[in-house]
Amino acid sequence: MIKSLASSHADQLHRLQWALFQAEPVKESWVVQVTASRSREGVTTVTLALASSMARLFGPDSTVVVEANLRSPSFHEILGVVPKTSVINVLESGSGSLDAVIKVEDYGFGVLSAGTQPVDSAYRGPEFYLENIGKLFDELKSQYKFVLVDTPPVVPFVDSDIVAGFADSVVIVVEANSTKAEVLNIAINRLKAVEAKIGGLILNKRVFYIPKWLYRFL
């Protein structure tokens, strides 16, 4: 599914990469956060498709994806990865993120997975762990050119607000014909309140009512 999405939307993903990274071409590494205003807008799928596209374009050792959605992690199911250690373990220890990265050979990028949702009584909640994510990003940027970060929706949770403070750019996924403008505006205003650098919006799950190729002539 990820490869298919990356292939079928190759032009759009390349345009997104150009918009995100050509503004500051001298920058050596980037942290790009992907989020949405609400749940089920396709953030994880878009993040992984973008990573797959970038790995093909910039090389297999250029890109790593961090699963910072600690509330409902899914990388282990979608990618079939068995993490050596979880994002929470890395955030708790304050180091070791490079050793925790799993290379997903089928897609060409690395993954730092959240594993499964903790049930341990010692678990302190995403807000506690994410406060240390800036150090994790710095460590990953020493090895990778692009660090993509999958995060929960903005409106229900504070997680994305925290991560945005450490990201170089934030991309917001919007579900076509579903997400209300008022909800999207709330999300954008919340991100702006923490001085997030919003790099753009991705319109996801768009339905073409006429052949797709005809849209270029409209």
Beta strands, then each sheet from edge to edge (+ up, - down):
strand 1: 30-36
strand 2: 63-67
strand 3: 102-104
strand 4: 109-112
strand 5: 146-150
strand 6: 169-175
strand 7: 198-204
sheet 1: 3+ 4- 2- 5- 1- 6- 7-
end
